[in-house]
Amino acid sequence: MGVKEELVFKILDYLNEMEVRATYGAFAEVLGVLPRSVGQQFLGEKRPYASWVVREDTGLPTDYSEEQLHPKLLSKKSLIKSGAVLRRNMGLSKNT
C-alpha cells in the first residue's frame, strides 16, 4: 500500500470516528490531488465508510444511494471545508 492510500484510510478512519464530514476539496488538499480525482481514484466503491467525504454545496457525497450513506452522516452540522483544518484536527504536519 502506498503513502497516499495509507493517508486515505487514515482520513476516512478519522472522519468515521469523529462522525464529521469533509469536502472533496479538503480531502484532496490533504492528499495533494485535484478534488475531481478523489471519488473514483481514492475513495473506491461507494459505501458508508467513504460517505463522509461530501460536496460543499449539498453536504452529501456525489451519486450515493441512501443505502450507501452512513446512518449518522447528517447527525452533525459541522463540515470541514479546508485541508488545513482537516490536517490540524487530525494532528498531521503540513508535509503529510
MDAnalysis code that builds the backbone (N, CA, C; Angstrom):
import MDAnalysis as mda
import numpy as np

u = mda.Universe.empty(288, n_residues=96, atom_resindex=np.repeat(np.arange(96), 3), trajectory=True)
u.add_TopologyAttr("name", ["N", "CA", "C"] * 96)
u.add_TopologyAttr("resid", np.arange(1, 97))
u.add_TopologyAttr("resname", ["MET", "GLY", "VAL", "LYS", "GLU", "GLU", "LEU", "VAL", "PHE", "LYS", "ILE", "LEU", "ASP", "TYR", "LEU", "ASN", "GLU", "MET", "GLU", "VAL", "ARG", "ALA", "THR", "TYR", "GLY", "ALA", "PHE", "ALA", "GLU", "VAL", "LEU", "GLY", "VAL", "LEU", "PRO", "ARG", "SER", "VAL", "GLY", "GLN", "GLN", "PHE", "LEU", "GLY", "GLU", "LYS", "ARG", "PRO", "TYR", "ALA", "SER", "TRP", "VAL", "VAL", "ARG", "GLU", "ASP", "THR", "GLY", "LEU", "PRO", "THR", "ASP", "TYR", "SER", "GLU", "GLU", "GLN", "LEU", "HIS", "PRO", "LYS", "LEU", "LEU", "SER", "LYS", "LYS", "SER", "LEU", "ILE", "LYS", "SER", "GLY", "ALA", "VAL", "LEU", "ARG", "ARG", "ASN", "MET", "GLY", "LEU", "SER", "LYS", "ASN", "THR"])
u.atoms.positions = np.array([
    [0.852, -1.182, 0.000],
    [0.000, 0.000, 0.000],
    [0.891, 1.236, 0.000],
    [0.584, 2.181, -0.872],
    [1.375, 3.389, -0.988],
    [1.051, 4.416, 0.082],
    [1.848, 5.464, 0.119],
    [1.688, 6.527, 1.111],
    [0.322, 7.200, 0.981],
    [-0.084, 7.530, -0.253],
    [-1.380, 8.186, -0.449],
    [-2.531, 7.290, -0.004],
    [-2.453, 6.002, -0.321],
    [-3.507, 5.071, 0.072],
    [-3.610, 4.976, 1.591],
    [-2.464, 4.934, 2.259],
    [-2.460, 4.901, 3.726],
    [-3.107, 6.159, 4.287],
    [-2.803, 7.302, 3.682],
    [-3.374, 8.561, 4.132],
    [-4.884, 8.592, 3.896],
    [-5.340, 8.034, 2.785],
    [-6.780, 7.955, 2.506],
    [-7.476, 7.221, 3.649],
    [-6.960, 6.063, 4.037],
    [-7.580, 5.289, 5.114],
    [-7.486, 6.021, 6.449],
    [-6.387, 6.704, 6.679],
    [-6.232, 7.463, 7.923],
    [-7.290, 8.569, 8.006],
    [-7.508, 9.277, 6.900],
    [-8.515, 10.343, 6.874],
    [-9.907, 9.749, 7.054],
    [-10.217, 8.689, 6.309],
    [-11.541, 8.073, 6.422],
    [-11.781, 7.519, 7.823],
    [-10.768, 6.928, 8.425],
    [-10.902, 6.445, 9.807],
    [-11.230, 7.603, 10.741],
    [-10.527, 8.725, 10.571],
    [-10.771, 9.901, 11.404],
    [-12.206, 10.404, 11.228],
    [-12.644, 10.569, 9.981],
    [-13.993, 11.084, 9.716],
    [-15.054, 10.159, 10.302],
    [-14.852, 8.857, 10.179],
    [-15.798, 7.894, 10.740],
    [-15.803, 7.926, 12.262],
    [-14.624, 7.994, 12.851],
    [-14.523, 8.014, 14.312],
    [-15.166, 9.268, 14.893],
    [-14.909, 10.407, 14.261],
    [-15.437, 11.677, 14.755],
    [-16.862, 11.947, 14.259],
    [-17.305, 11.145, 13.292],
    [-18.625, 11.327, 12.672],
    [-18.779, 12.755, 12.170],
    [-17.797, 13.174, 11.374],
    [-17.793, 14.516, 10.800],
    [-17.528, 14.401, 9.305],
    [-18.159, 15.289, 8.551],
    [-17.983, 15.295, 7.100],
    [-16.859, 16.244, 6.703],
    [-16.223, 15.946, 5.576],
    [-15.206, 16.820, 4.980],
    [-15.512, 16.912, 3.491],
    [-15.229, 18.062, 2.911],
    [-15.489, 18.233, 1.483],
    [-14.451, 17.493, 0.648],
    [-14.842, 17.225, -0.602],
    [-13.889, 16.634, -1.542],
    [-12.654, 17.531, -1.640],
    [-12.860, 18.852, -1.599],
    [-11.750, 19.793, -1.698],
    [-10.784, 19.686, -0.534],
    [-11.313, 19.590, 0.689],
    [-10.454, 19.455, 1.871],
    [-9.684, 18.139, 1.826],
    [-10.379, 17.082, 1.463],
    [-9.767, 15.757, 1.348],
    [-8.648, 15.791, 0.314],
    [-8.939, 16.387, -0.839],
    [-7.961, 16.484, -1.929],
    [-6.755, 17.323, -1.526],
    [-7.007, 18.401, -0.796],
    [-5.912, 19.281, -0.369],
    [-4.919, 18.528, 0.518],
    [-5.421, 17.708, 1.420],
    [-4.535, 16.927, 2.290],
    [-3.742, 15.912, 1.468],
    [-4.397, 15.312, 0.468],
    [-3.714, 14.326, -0.377],
    [-2.795, 14.956, -1.413],
    [-3.021, 16.252, -1.710],
    [-2.232, 16.914, -2.745],
    [-2.665, 16.519, -4.143],
    [-3.979, 16.317, -4.318],
    [-4.533, 15.933, -5.621],
    [-5.691, 16.865, -5.976],
    [-6.213, 16.722, -7.178],
    [-7.371, 17.507, -7.597],
    [-8.649, 16.931, -6.984],
    [-9.576, 17.797, -6.550],
    [-10.825, 17.309, -5.954],
    [-11.595, 16.336, -6.851],
    [-11.566, 16.555, -8.151],
    [-12.304, 15.673, -9.070],
    [-11.768, 14.247, -9.079],
    [-10.527, 14.066, -8.663],
    [-9.941, 12.719, -8.682],
    [-10.257, 11.923, -7.418],
    [-10.770, 12.585, -6.409],
    [-10.957, 11.933, -5.114],
    [-11.920, 10.753, -5.185],
    [-13.114, 10.970, -5.715],
    [-14.141, 9.930, -5.710],
    [-13.717, 8.646, -6.381],
    [-13.348, 8.711, -7.623],
    [-13.029, 7.499, -8.375],
    [-11.662, 6.925, -8.034],
    [-10.661, 7.776, -7.893],
    [-9.300, 7.274, -7.702],
    [-8.968, 6.872, -6.277],
    [-9.567, 7.547, -5.297],
    [-9.110, 7.339, -3.926],
    [-10.142, 6.758, -2.963],
    [-11.419, 7.004, -3.180],
    [-12.421, 6.522, -2.228],
    [-12.903, 5.108, -2.521],
    [-12.708, 4.652, -3.742],
    [-13.147, 3.297, -4.078],
    [-14.652, 3.202, -4.211],
    [-15.175, 2.025, -3.897],
    [-16.613, 1.811, -4.066],
    [-17.414, 2.683, -3.107],
    [-18.602, 3.039, -3.536],
    [-19.486, 3.861, -2.705],
    [-19.992, 3.003, -1.550],
    [-19.727, 3.461, -0.339],
    [-20.097, 2.710, 0.858],
    [-20.162, 3.674, 2.036],
    [-20.851, 3.289, 3.117],
    [-20.985, 4.192, 4.266],
    [-19.653, 4.719, 4.798],
    [-18.633, 3.875, 4.838],
    [-17.312, 4.267, 5.355],
    [-16.734, 5.463, 4.599],
    [-16.989, 5.544, 3.292],
    [-16.437, 6.625, 2.466],
    [-17.408, 7.784, 2.277],
    [-18.618, 7.660, 2.798],
    [-19.642, 8.678, 2.534],
    [-19.447, 9.973, 3.315],
    [-18.461, 10.025, 4.191],
    [-18.180, 11.242, 4.960],
    [-17.487, 12.313, 4.111],
    [-17.055, 11.967, 2.923],
    [-16.432, 12.929, 2.005],
    [-17.538, 13.404, 1.068],
    [-17.807, 14.718, 1.122],
    [-19.030, 15.248, 0.520],
    [-18.796, 16.497, -0.330],
    [-19.826, 16.840, -1.073],
    [-19.822, 18.101, -1.826],
    [-20.088, 19.251, -0.857],
    [-19.432, 20.368, -1.079],
    [-19.632, 21.516, -0.194],
    [-21.033, 22.089, -0.339],
    [-21.568, 22.115, -1.554],
    [-22.869, 22.755, -1.772],
    [-24.050, 21.955, -1.222],
    [-23.962, 20.637, -1.202],
    [-25.082, 19.821, -0.725],
    [-24.825, 19.167, 0.630],
    [-23.554, 19.027, 0.994],
    [-23.218, 18.326, 2.228],
    [-23.360, 16.817, 2.109],
    [-23.522, 16.340, 0.865],
    [-23.693, 14.909, 0.605],
    [-22.648, 14.430, -0.393],
    [-22.322, 13.140, -0.350],
    [-21.400, 12.608, -1.353],
    [-22.089, 12.525, -2.713],
    [-21.330, 12.587, -3.766],
    [-21.859, 12.575, -5.129],
    [-22.329, 11.180, -5.532],
    [-23.567, 11.128, -6.023],
    [-24.143, 9.906, -6.611],
    [-24.182, 8.703, -5.673],
    [-24.411, 8.928, -4.399],
    [-24.579, 7.825, -3.452],
    [-26.069, 7.546, -3.280],
    [-26.440, 6.280, -3.189],
    [-27.822, 5.917, -2.860],
    [-27.968, 5.995, -1.341],
    [-29.192, 5.959, -0.871],
    [-29.423, 6.063, 0.569],
    [-28.752, 4.918, 1.336],
    [-28.728, 3.733, 0.739],
    [-28.105, 2.577, 1.396],
    [-26.592, 2.728, 1.518],
    [-26.005, 3.561, 0.674],
    [-24.553, 3.745, 0.683],
    [-24.108, 4.840, 1.646],
    [-25.055, 5.570, 2.241],
    [-24.736, 6.643, 3.181],
    [-24.595, 6.086, 4.593],
    [-23.664, 6.655, 5.347],
    [-23.538, 6.277, 6.751],
    [-24.806, 6.735, 7.472],
    [-25.377, 5.905, 8.354],
    [-26.623, 6.283, 9.032],
    [-26.519, 7.567, 9.856],
    [-25.322, 7.914, 10.298],
    [-25.149, 9.122, 11.116],
    [-24.591, 10.297, 10.318],
    [-24.592, 10.187, 8.992],
    [-23.958, 11.199, 8.144],
    [-24.459, 12.613, 8.427],
    [-25.739, 12.765, 8.661],
    [-26.309, 14.099, 8.855],
    [-26.608, 14.404, 10.321],
    [-26.020, 13.637, 11.237],
    [-26.292, 13.848, 12.660],
    [-25.635, 15.113, 13.213],
    [-24.594, 15.592, 12.543],
    [-23.920, 16.832, 12.957],
    [-23.909, 17.801, 11.789],
    [-23.993, 19.080, 12.100],
    [-23.983, 20.098, 11.049],
    [-22.573, 20.440, 10.581],
    [-21.575, 20.113, 11.373],
    [-20.211, 20.526, 11.044],
    [-19.726, 19.888, 9.748],
    [-18.966, 20.688, 9.005],
    [-18.428, 20.273, 7.712],
    [-17.039, 20.885, 7.569],
    [-16.027, 20.058, 7.452],
    [-14.657, 20.540, 7.278],
    [-14.475, 20.905, 5.813],
    [-14.166, 22.179, 5.558],
    [-14.068, 22.685, 4.190],
    [-12.641, 22.984, 3.756],
    [-11.693, 22.834, 4.649],
    [-10.311, 23.210, 4.360],
    [-9.359, 22.066, 4.692],
    [-8.415, 21.843, 3.800],
    [-7.396, 20.841, 4.062],
    [-6.566, 21.187, 5.283],
    [-6.314, 22.480, 5.488],
    [-5.531, 22.915, 6.651],
    [-6.257, 22.560, 7.945],
    [-7.565, 22.755, 7.976],
    [-8.352, 22.426, 9.170],
    [-8.384, 20.914, 9.382],
    [-8.567, 20.160, 8.314],
    [-8.580, 18.699, 8.421],
    [-7.231, 18.198, 8.933],
    [-6.145, 18.725, 8.378],
    [-4.796, 18.357, 8.839],
    [-4.627, 18.669, 10.325],
    [-5.007, 19.886, 10.707],
    [-4.861, 20.312, 12.104],
    [-5.672, 19.407, 13.032],
    [-6.933, 19.154, 12.669],
    [-7.789, 18.327, 13.515],
    [-7.248, 16.912, 13.673],
    [-6.583, 16.425, 12.636],
    [-6.028, 15.076, 12.670],
    [-4.627, 15.031, 13.272],
    [-4.034, 16.198, 13.512],
    [-2.680, 16.251, 14.052],
    [-1.616, 15.902, 13.030],
    [-1.911, 16.173, 11.746],
    [-0.950, 15.895, 10.673],
    [-0.077, 17.114, 10.415],
    [1.158, 16.890, 10.026],
    [2.023, 18.002, 9.650],
    [1.653, 18.474, 8.255],
    [2.096, 19.651, 7.901],
    [1.794, 20.204, 6.581],
    [2.422, 19.361, 5.472],
    [3.483, 18.661, 5.777],
    [4.175, 17.832, 4.786],
    [3.526, 16.471, 4.586],
    [2.497, 16.179, 5.376],
    [1.831, 14.877, 5.279],
    [0.899, 14.859, 4.099],
])
